[in-house]
């Protein structure tokens, strides 16, 4: 968590809102559909969570909701940071490496955090 916060804080100054406004949905469809379908595979843990929480449906609902929203929130922040630092006109999707892009933008501090 500390590494995530450190990287986000270090790189957030380099985010360009214009980079976030670009959208190419053809890159998501149809490959992204399988991710959406597979994301429902965690339903099999509901009975186990219910058992861990002494069959309390309210606690189980809260656990599932928070257990879904926290990763979604962190993932959204990560995507905004990473997509916000990549200039669409110079991005080469065939050879882009996350660590090298983060290192170029964030400097040695970020490089040390991700390695």
N, C-alpha and C positions, 0 to 999 in steps of 0.2 A: 504494500500500500504506500509505503514511504517513497519507493522508487517511482511509482505511478504519479504521485503528487509532485515529486521533484521534477520529473520530465515535463509534466503538464505546465508547471509554474515557469520552468526555464524556457519553454518553447512558445507559450501562449502569446508572448509579445510579437512573435513572427507570423501570427495567423493573419491571413488576408481574407476579408469577407468576400471579395470578388471570386476567390478560389472556391468558396463554399456555394456560390450561386450556380455553378456549372453542374448540370445533371445529364447523364447519359444512361437512360434506363435500358438501352439495348445491351449494356454490359451486365445488367442484372438478370434479365430474362433471357433464356429459360434456366440458366445455371442456378440462379438464386432461389428458384422455386423449391428445389430439393432441400435447401437449408430450412426454408419455412415449414416444409412437411416434417422434416426430422426434428424440428424444435418441439414438436408435440410428443416426442418419445419419452419425456420425463414423467409422463402421467403415471407410470408404474410405481413411482415412489410415494404417491399419495397415501395408500394404506399404511406404509411404513411410518410416514410422518404422523399420521393420525394415531398410530400406536405409540410412538415416542411421546406424543403430547397427551397421553392418557385419554384418547378418544374425545377430545374437546374440539368440536368443529370450528369454533371461533378462533382458537389459537392456531389451528391447522390452516384456516383461510389466511390469517395474518402471516404465518410463516411462508406459505406459498406465494402470497402477494409480494412480501418484502424480498423473498428469495428470487423472485423474478424481476422486480423493479430495480434492485441495487445493481445487478450486473448490466441491465439495460441502460441505466444511468451512466455507469462507468464506461460502457462500450460507446455510448453516444458521445461522451466527452472525448474519448480516444479518437473516434472517427472525425470529429470536428477539428481536433488538433492536427491530426495527420493530413486530412484532406485540405485543411486551411493553410498548410505550409507548402503544399505542392502546387507549383504554377502549371496550370493545365496545358499551356502552349509548349512547355518544355518537357513535360512528363513523357517518359518512354515506358509504357506499361509492360514491355517485354523484359526489361532489365532492372526494374525498380526494386531496390532492397530497402526495407524499412529501416534497418540500423544505419545504413549509409546516409539516407535522407535525414534521419533524426540527428545524426552526428554532424552533418554539414550545417544544419540549422541551429542546433543547440550548442555546438562547440564541444570542448573536451569534457565539460561537466556531464552532459547528456551521454556522450560516448562512454564515460566511466560508469554511468548508471546502467546502461543497457548491456554492457559486456560482462 
